[in-house]
């Protein structure tokens, strides 16, 4: 009898409920119920409804075997790259087989990228700071940094809080490690990010000072601007991105003769670059631009920006996506501060899509996270970052119903101080609920990241969890096309290009890794 009793205990599970007596459930039934719950949850997560083809299943087996190795190392108390700060994790990630697959994967569209941080800093230093007649000065206050200026002779007017102008060519000859010093000024990269950027305040100050000299270079002459923008498209293309929407504050350029043009001329040059690039690389779909306002500007400046944006949309309907307000939300004005200016398009029966940064904050119950509600009420097309949205169930419900996707930028949120371990990023719960979202990279060059692959890695390994598989990655890409600022016809063409690349990607993975990972049953 003792043996029988032991067997009964092992093979049953006693479930006790508040509203009923304890129920003895056979262990196989319990495990079946548990598996059913996990399957239900899997179906509800992002990518859960995708049915993988036979070839995709082979690739998925390879991918998940790689992923299991990395997760097991973390569970065995070894370094787990996806839980580390990006600047410390990057050398490990770059050796990861999972990352190798993500690099090879066609990622669709990058929908949240800023112009001044879209090109690798080393390229900027090599190709732009070696141009003739370039001067620089050192900024001393309020934070350290540099300014650049192209001039046929030493600029006569010194800038406030800046040292005297010096020719870059001379400085490079006389100062040791000059290019390394430039790199430090144009990026946030550091060996000890937690000490260098102990809070969001310090991180944002360094971030801003890194962009200033790039702006001086890019928005100087049309030749420099076009060279830079072409490189931006090339770097994203080489990272297997098929389409990009670039945010930038249009600034005037000078022609070869020195004539200063208006901002529409700048946008025309961007369009020229895009057309030429697509002609050269026909499996790259294209690019559109989202104009910006700075959320610290006076209301009359924002009003003019809105009027300009309406004009851009009329002049460049195929290449202009809409308008945004950017810069640090915690220290800038809320959307409500500019409400009269932002309502101008609707009050004048003008069409102007918005793509607002909103909720990029750790705070709750402040004007910063309440920007989410204003963005939704202003009919934003997507929400940039939306980091605080999980604290606002009403905003979440409205965004889901209206199909407003959150532009998730994992590494940016980490580097700028919102979260340290990206497994704790609020978008993890959004992925678990199949909430409308896309993965993007914000300002990848500032922290020396790939245009999109490193952010995809963190989204897959940290935000999406251990069980996320190839279907999750596929849905990331499909979402980027679905929520792009394109017409249905454009989406169809883009998906056709992407599908061809996806099928090539599957073959590439199997050619490289099948012998190592795919079981006989799936070969």
C-alpha positions as CSV (number, residue, x, y, z in Angstrom):
1,X,0.0,0.0,0.0
2,X,2.9,2.3,0.7
3,X,4.2,1.9,-2.8
4,X,0.7,2.6,-4.3
5,X,0.3,5.7,-2.2
6,X,3.7,7.0,-3.3
7,X,2.8,6.5,-7.0
8,X,-0.5,8.3,-6.5
9,X,1.2,11.3,-5.0
10,X,3.8,11.5,-7.8
11,X,1.3,11.2,-10.6
12,X,-1.3,13.7,-9.3
13,X,-1.3,17.4,-8.5
14,X,-3.5,18.9,-5.9
15,X,-5.0,22.2,-7.0
16,X,-6.7,24.3,-4.3
17,X,-9.0,27.2,-5.3
18,X,-10.4,30.0,-3.1
19,X,-13.9,29.2,-4.3
20,X,-13.8,25.4,-4.2
21,X,-12.4,22.5,-2.5
22,X,-9.0,21.0,-3.4
23,X,-9.1,19.0,-6.6
24,X,-6.8,16.1,-7.3
25,X,-5.6,16.4,-10.9
26,X,-3.6,13.7,-12.7
27,X,-0.1,14.9,-13.5
28,X,-0.4,14.3,-17.3
29,X,-3.6,16.4,-17.3
30,X,-1.9,19.2,-15.4
31,X,1.0,19.2,-17.8
32,X,-1.3,19.2,-20.7
33,X,-3.2,22.2,-19.3
34,X,0.1,24.0,-18.6
35,X,1.3,23.4,-22.2
36,X,-2.1,24.7,-23.5
37,X,-1.7,27.9,-21.5
38,X,1.8,28.4,-22.9
39,X,0.6,27.8,-26.4
40,X,-2.2,30.3,-25.9
41,X,0.4,32.8,-24.7
42,X,2.6,32.1,-27.7
43,X,-0.2,32.7,-30.1
44,X,-0.9,36.1,-28.5
45,X,2.7,37.3,-28.8
46,X,4.2,39.2,-31.7
47,X,4.7,36.7,-34.5
48,X,2.6,34.1,-32.8
49,X,0.2,33.7,-35.7
50,X,2.9,33.2,-38.3
51,X,3.2,29.6,-39.6
52,X,6.7,28.8,-40.7
53,X,7.4,27.1,-44.0
54,X,9.4,23.9,-44.1
55,X,12.5,25.9,-45.1
56,X,11.9,28.5,-42.4
57,X,11.6,25.7,-39.8
58,X,15.1,24.5,-40.8
59,X,16.4,28.0,-40.3
60,X,14.5,28.3,-37.1
61,X,16.0,25.2,-35.7
62,X,19.5,26.6,-36.4
63,X,18.6,30.0,-34.9
64,X,17.1,28.6,-31.7
65,X,20.0,26.2,-31.2
66,X,22.3,29.3,-31.3
67,X,20.0,31.2,-29.0
68,X,19.8,28.4,-26.5
69,X,23.6,28.4,-26.2
70,X,23.6,32.1,-25.4
71,X,20.8,31.8,-22.9
72,X,22.2,28.8,-21.2
73,X,25.5,30.7,-20.7
74,X,23.6,33.4,-19.0
75,X,21.7,31.0,-16.8
76,X,25.0,29.4,-15.9
77,X,26.1,32.8,-14.5
78,X,28.3,33.6,-17.5
79,X,28.2,37.0,-19.3
80,X,24.9,37.3,-21.1
81,X,25.3,40.0,-23.8
82,X,21.6,40.9,-24.0
83,X,21.6,41.9,-20.3
84,X,24.7,44.1,-20.6
85,X,25.1,47.8,-21.5
86,X,25.6,47.9,-25.3
87,X,29.0,49.6,-25.1
88,X,30.3,46.8,-23.0
89,X,28.4,44.0,-24.8
90,X,29.2,45.0,-28.4
91,X,32.5,43.0,-28.6
92,X,30.7,39.9,-27.5
93,X,27.6,40.5,-29.7
94,X,29.7,40.9,-32.8
95,X,31.0,37.4,-32.3
96,X,27.5,35.9,-31.7
97,X,26.1,33.5,-34.3
98,X,22.6,34.8,-33.5
99,X,23.8,38.3,-34.4
100,X,25.4,36.9,-37.6
101,X,21.9,35.6,-38.7
102,X,20.3,39.0,-37.7
103,X,22.9,40.8,-39.9
104,X,22.1,38.6,-42.8
105,X,18.3,39.0,-42.4
106,X,16.4,41.5,-44.5
107,X,14.9,43.8,-41.8
108,X,12.4,45.8,-43.9
109,X,12.2,49.4,-42.9
110,X,14.0,51.6,-40.4
111,X,11.3,54.1,-39.4
112,X,12.9,56.1,-36.5
113,X,16.4,57.4,-37.6
114,X,17.8,60.9,-37.2
115,X,19.9,62.4,-39.9
116,X,22.9,63.5,-37.8
117,X,23.4,60.1,-36.4
118,X,22.8,57.9,-39.4
119,X,26.4,57.6,-40.7
120,X,29.3,55.9,-38.9
121,X,31.5,58.4,-37.1
122,X,34.7,57.0,-38.5
123,X,33.4,57.6,-42.1
124,X,32.6,61.2,-41.1
125,X,36.1,61.8,-39.8
126,X,37.8,60.2,-42.8
127,X,35.7,61.7,-45.6
128,X,34.4,65.0,-44.3
129,X,37.0,66.3,-41.8
130,X,39.7,65.8,-44.4
131,X,38.0,68.1,-46.9
132,X,40.0,71.4,-47.6
133,X,39.3,74.7,-45.9
134,X,37.8,73.2,-42.7
135,X,38.2,75.0,-39.4
136,X,37.3,74.0,-35.9
137,X,37.1,75.5,-32.5
138,X,36.7,74.1,-29.0
139,X,33.5,74.7,-27.0
140,X,34.2,75.3,-23.3
141,X,30.7,76.1,-22.0
142,X,28.1,74.8,-21.0
143,X,29.6,71.4,-22.1
144,X,32.7,70.5,-23.9
145,X,32.6,70.0,-27.6
146,X,33.6,71.4,-31.0
147,X,32.3,73.4,-33.9
148,X,33.3,73.1,-37.6
149,X,33.2,75.7,-40.3
150,X,34.2,75.6,-44.0
151,X,36.0,78.8,-45.0
152,X,38.5,79.9,-47.6
153,X,40.3,81.8,-44.8
154,X,40.2,81.9,-41.0
155,X,36.7,82.8,-39.9
156,X,36.7,86.4,-38.7
157,X,33.9,86.0,-36.2
158,X,34.6,83.9,-33.1
159,X,31.7,81.9,-31.6
160,X,30.6,82.4,-28.1
161,X,32.2,80.1,-25.6
162,X,34.5,78.7,-28.3
163,X,38.3,78.9,-28.7
164,X,39.9,80.6,-31.7
165,X,39.5,78.9,-35.1
166,X,42.2,76.5,-36.2
167,X,42.6,74.8,-39.6
168,X,41.8,71.1,-39.2
169,X,44.6,70.2,-41.7
170,X,47.2,71.9,-39.5
171,X,45.8,70.4,-36.3
172,X,46.0,66.9,-37.7
173,X,49.7,67.4,-38.6
174,X,50.7,68.9,-35.3
175,X,48.5,67.3,-32.7
176,X,49.0,63.6,-31.9
177,X,45.9,61.4,-31.9
178,X,43.8,64.2,-33.5
179,X,41.4,61.8,-35.2
180,X,40.9,59.8,-32.0
181,X,40.1,63.1,-30.2
182,X,37.6,63.9,-33.0
183,X,36.0,60.5,-32.5
184,X,35.6,61.2,-28.8
185,X,33.9,64.5,-29.6
186,X,31.5,63.0,-32.2
187,X,30.4,60.0,-30.3
188,X,29.3,58.8,-26.8
189,X,31.5,55.7,-27.0
190,X,33.3,55.0,-23.7
191,X,34.9,52.1,-21.9
192,X,32.8,52.8,-18.7
193,X,29.4,54.1,-19.7
194,X,27.9,53.8,-16.2
195,X,30.6,56.2,-14.8
196,X,30.6,58.5,-17.8
197,X,26.8,58.8,-17.9
198,X,25.5,58.2,-14.4
199,X,22.1,59.8,-15.2
200,X,19.9,60.9,-18.1
201,X,21.1,64.5,-17.7
202,X,24.8,63.6,-18.3
203,X,23.9,61.3,-21.1
204,X,21.7,63.8,-23.0
205,X,24.4,66.6,-22.6
206,X,27.0,64.4,-24.2
207,X,24.6,63.2,-26.8
208,X,23.8,66.8,-27.9
209,X,27.4,67.9,-28.0
210,X,28.2,64.9,-30.3
211,X,25.6,66.0,-32.8
212,X,26.6,69.7,-33.1
213,X,29.8,69.2,-35.1
214,X,28.1,66.7,-37.4
215,X,25.4,69.3,-38.1
216,X,28.1,71.9,-38.9
217,X,29.6,69.5,-41.5
218,X,26.5,68.0,-43.1
219,X,24.5,71.3,-43.5
220,X,27.4,73.2,-45.1
221,X,27.5,72.7,-48.8
222,X,25.3,70.6,-51.1
223,X,28.3,68.4,-52.1
224,X,28.9,67.5,-48.4
225,X,25.2,67.0,-47.7
226,X,24.7,64.7,-50.7
227,X,27.8,62.7,-49.9
228,X,26.7,62.2,-46.3
229,X,23.1,61.3,-47.3
230,X,24.3,58.8,-49.9
231,X,26.5,57.2,-47.2
232,X,23.6,57.0,-44.8
233,X,21.5,55.1,-47.4
234,X,24.5,52.9,-48.2
235,X,25.1,51.9,-44.6
236,X,21.5,51.0,-44.0
237,X,21.4,49.1,-47.3
238,X,24.5,47.2,-46.3
239,X,22.9,46.3,-43.0
240,X,20.0,44.7,-45.0
241,X,17.5,47.5,-44.6
242,X,15.2,48.0,-47.7
243,X,13.6,51.4,-46.8
244,X,14.2,54.2,-44.4
245,X,12.4,57.2,-43.0
246,X,14.8,59.9,-41.9
247,X,13.9,62.6,-39.4
248,X,15.7,65.9,-39.8
249,X,15.4,69.6,-39.3
250,X,15.8,71.0,-42.8
251,X,18.6,73.6,-42.8
252,X,19.8,75.7,-45.8
253,X,22.8,74.7,-47.9
254,X,25.3,76.6,-50.0
255,X,25.8,75.8,-53.6
256,X,29.2,75.4,-55.2
257,X,29.2,79.1,-56.0
258,X,28.5,80.0,-52.4
259,X,24.9,80.9,-52.8
260,X,22.8,80.1,-49.8
261,X,19.5,78.3,-50.7
262,X,16.3,77.8,-48.9
263,X,15.3,74.5,-47.1
264,X,13.3,73.2,-50.0
265,X,16.5,73.1,-52.0
266,X,18.0,70.9,-49.2
267,X,15.0,68.5,-49.5
268,X,15.4,68.4,-53.3
269,X,19.0,67.4,-52.9
270,X,17.9,64.6,-50.5
271,X,15.4,63.4,-53.1
272,X,18.1,63.5,-55.8
273,X,20.3,61.3,-53.7
274,X,17.5,58.9,-53.0
275,X,16.5,58.6,-56.7
276,X,20.1,58.0,-57.7
277,X,20.7,55.4,-54.9
278,X,17.6,53.4,-55.8
279,X,18.6,53.4,-59.5
280,X,22.0,52.0,-58.5
281,X,20.5,49.5,-56.0
282,X,17.1,48.5,-57.3
283,X,16.5,46.0,-54.4
284,X,16.5,49.0,-52.1
285,X,13.0,50.5,-52.1
286,X,13.7,54.1,-51.1
287,X,13.5,56.7,-48.5
288,X,11.2,59.5,-47.2
289,X,11.9,62.3,-44.8
290,X,10.1,63.5,-41.6
291,X,10.7,67.1,-40.8
292,X,11.4,68.2,-37.2
293,X,10.8,71.0,-34.8
294,X,12.9,71.4,-31.6
295,X,10.6,71.2,-28.5
296,X,12.4,74.1,-26.8
297,X,11.7,76.7,-29.5
298,X,9.4,79.7,-29.2
299,X,5.8,79.2,-30.4
300,X,6.2,81.4,-33.4
301,X,9.1,79.3,-34.6
302,X,7.0,76.1,-34.3
303,X,4.2,77.9,-36.1
304,X,6.5,78.6,-39.0
305,X,7.8,75.1,-38.9
306,X,4.3,73.7,-39.3
307,X,3.6,76.0,-42.2
308,X,6.9,74.9,-43.8
309,X,5.9,71.3,-43.2
310,X,2.6,71.7,-45.0
311,X,4.4,73.3,-47.9
312,X,6.9,70.3,-48.0
313,X,4.0,67.9,-48.2
314,X,2.5,69.8,-51.1
315,X,5.8,70.1,-52.9
316,X,7.2,66.6,-52.3
317,X,4.2,64.3,-51.8
318,X,6.1,61.1,-52.7
319,X,9.0,61.7,-50.4
320,X,7.6,63.7,-47.5
321,X,6.1,61.7,-44.7
322,X,5.2,64.2,-42.0
323,X,6.4,66.2,-39.0
324,X,7.7,65.6,-35.5
325,X,8.8,67.5,-32.3
326,X,12.2,66.2,-31.1
327,X,14.8,66.7,-28.3
328,X,14.8,65.6,-24.7
329,X,11.2,65.4,-23.5
330,X,12.0,65.7,-19.8
331,X,13.5,69.2,-20.2
332,X,11.5,70.4,-23.3
333,X,8.0,71.8,-23.7
334,X,5.1,69.3,-23.8
335,X,3.0,69.0,-26.9
336,X,0.2,70.8,-25.1
337,X,2.4,73.9,-24.9
338,X,2.3,74.1,-28.7
339,X,-1.3,73.0,-29.1
340,X,-2.5,76.0,-31.1
341,X,0.4,75.6,-33.5
342,X,-0.1,71.9,-33.9
343,X,-3.8,72.3,-34.5
344,X,-3.1,74.7,-37.4
345,X,-3.3,72.1,-40.1
346,X,-6.7,70.7,-39.1
347,X,-8.1,74.2,-38.5
348,X,-7.1,75.3,-42.0
349,X,-8.2,72.0,-43.7
350,X,-4.6,71.1,-44.5
351,X,-3.2,67.6,-44.4
352,X,-0.1,67.1,-42.2
353,X,0.7,63.7,-40.7
354,X,2.4,63.7,-37.3
355,X,5.1,61.3,-36.0
356,X,5.5,62.5,-32.5
357,X,8.1,61.6,-30.0
358,X,6.1,60.9,-26.8
359,X,6.6,59.2,-23.5
360,X,10.4,58.9,-23.7
361,X,10.7,59.1,-20.0
362,X,10.8,57.1,-16.7
363,X,8.4,59.6,-15.1
364,X,4.7,58.9,-14.5
365,X,2.0,61.4,-14.0
366,X,3.9,64.3,-15.5
367,X,3.5,66.4,-18.6
368,X,6.2,64.2,-20.2
369,X,4.4,60.9,-20.2
370,X,1.1,62.7,-20.8
371,X,2.5,63.7,-24.2
372,X,1.2,60.3,-25.1
373,X,-2.4,61.4,-24.9
374,X,-1.8,64.6,-26.8
375,X,0.0,62.6,-29.5
376,X,-3.0,60.3,-29.9
377,X,-5.5,63.1,-29.8
378,X,-3.5,64.9,-32.5
379,X,-3.8,61.7,-34.6
380,X,-0.2,60.8,-34.7
381,X,0.7,58.2,-37.3
382,X,3.3,56.5,-35.0
383,X,4.7,57.3,-31.6
384,X,8.5,57.7,-31.2
385,X,9.7,55.6,-28.2
386,X,6.5,55.5,-26.3
387,X,8.6,54.2,-23.4
388,X,5.9,55.2,-20.8
389,X,2.9,53.8,-22.6
390,X,2.6,50.6,-20.5
391,X,1.8,52.9,-17.5
392,X,-1.2,54.2,-19.3
393,X,-3.7,51.5,-20.2
394,X,-6.2,54.0,-21.8
395,X,-3.4,55.3,-24.1
396,X,-2.5,51.7,-24.9
397,X,-6.0,50.8,-25.8
398,X,-6.5,53.9,-28.0
399,X,-3.2,53.3,-29.8
400,X,-4.0,49.7,-30.5
401,X,-7.5,50.5,-31.8
402,X,-6.1,53.2,-34.0
403,X,-3.2,51.2,-35.3
404,X,-0.6,53.6,-33.9
405,X,2.6,51.7,-33.8
406,X,5.3,52.4,-31.1
407,X,8.8,53.0,-32.6
408,X,10.9,51.0,-30.1
409,X,14.6,52.0,-30.0
410,X,16.2,49.7,-27.4
411,X,19.8,50.8,-27.4
412,X,18.9,54.5,-27.4
413,X,16.7,54.0,-24.4
414,X,19.5,52.3,-22.6
415,X,22.4,54.7,-23.5
416,X,20.3,57.7,-22.7
417,X,19.5,56.4,-19.2
418,X,16.0,55.1,-19.2
419,X,16.8,51.4,-18.6
420,X,20.0,49.5,-17.9
421,X,19.1,45.8,-18.4
422,X,17.1,45.7,-21.6
423,X,15.2,42.6,-20.4
424,X,13.4,45.2,-18.2
425,X,12.4,47.4,-21.1
426,X,8.6,48.0,-21.1
427,X,8.4,47.0,-24.8
428,X,8.9,43.4,-23.6
429,X,5.2,43.4,-22.5
430,X,4.2,45.0,-25.8
431,X,5.8,42.2,-27.7
432,X,4.1,39.7,-25.4
433,X,0.7,41.3,-26.4
434,X,1.4,41.7,-30.1
435,X,1.0,45.4,-29.7
436,X,1.6,47.5,-32.8
437,X,5.3,48.3,-32.8
438,X,8.4,48.5,-35.0
439,X,12.1,48.1,-34.0
440,X,14.4,51.0,-35.0
441,X,17.7,52.5,-34.0
442,X,17.3,56.2,-33.4
443,X,20.9,57.5,-33.5
444,X,23.1,54.4,-34.0
445,X,26.3,56.1,-35.0
446,X,26.6,58.0,-31.8
447,X,27.1,54.8,-29.8
448,X,28.9,53.0,-32.7
449,X,26.0,50.5,-33.4
450,X,25.1,49.0,-36.7
451,X,22.3,50.9,-38.5
452,X,19.7,48.4,-37.3
453,X,21.1,44.9,-36.6
454,X,22.3,45.6,-33.0
455,X,18.8,46.9,-32.0
456,X,17.2,43.9,-33.6
457,X,19.6,41.7,-31.6
458,X,18.5,43.3,-28.3
459,X,14.9,43.2,-29.3
460,X,15.1,39.5,-30.1
461,X,17.4,38.4,-27.2
462,X,16.4,40.8,-24.4
463,X,12.9,42.2,-25.1
464,X,11.3,39.2,-26.7
465,X,12.6,36.5,-24.4
466,X,14.0,33.0,-24.7
467,X,11.1,31.5,-26.7
468,X,10.9,34.2,-29.4
469,X,12.0,32.6,-32.7
470,X,12.3,33.2,-36.4
471,X,8.6,34.1,-36.5
472,X,9.2,37.0,-34.2
473,X,12.0,38.3,-36.4
474,X,9.9,37.9,-39.4
475,X,7.1,39.9,-37.8
476,X,9.5,42.7,-36.8
477,X,10.3,43.1,-40.5
478,X,6.7,42.8,-41.7
479,X,5.5,45.3,-39.1
480,X,8.1,47.8,-40.4
481,X,6.5,47.6,-43.8
482,X,3.0,47.7,-42.5
483,X,3.5,50.8,-40.4
484,X,5.7,52.7,-42.8
485,X,4.4,56.1,-44.1
486,X,3.6,54.6,-47.5
487,X,0.6,53.9,-49.6
488,X,-0.9,50.4,-49.9
489,X,0.6,50.1,-53.4
490,X,4.1,51.2,-52.1
491,X,3.8,48.7,-49.3
492,X,3.0,45.9,-51.7
493,X,6.1,46.8,-53.8
494,X,8.2,47.0,-50.7
495,X,7.0,43.6,-49.5
496,X,7.8,42.0,-52.9
497,X,11.4,43.3,-52.6
498,X,11.6,42.1,-49.0
499,X,10.2,38.6,-49.8
500,X,12.8,38.0,-52.5
501,X,15.5,39.1,-50.0
502,X,13.9,36.9,-47.3
503,X,14.0,33.8,-49.4
504,X,17.7,34.5,-50.3
505,X,18.4,34.9,-46.6
506,X,16.9,31.5,-45.8
507,X,19.2,29.9,-48.3
508,X,22.2,31.8,-47.0
509,X,21.6,30.6,-43.4
510,X,21.2,27.0,-44.5
511,X,24.3,27.1,-46.7
512,X,26.4,28.5,-43.8
513,X,25.0,26.6,-40.8
514,X,22.8,23.7,-41.8
515,X,25.5,21.0,-41.4
516,X,26.2,22.2,-37.9
517,X,22.6,22.6,-36.5
518,X,19.8,21.1,-38.6
519,X,18.7,17.6,-37.6
520,X,18.3,14.8,-40.1
521,X,14.4,14.9,-39.9
522,X,14.4,18.5,-41.2
523,X,17.2,18.2,-43.8
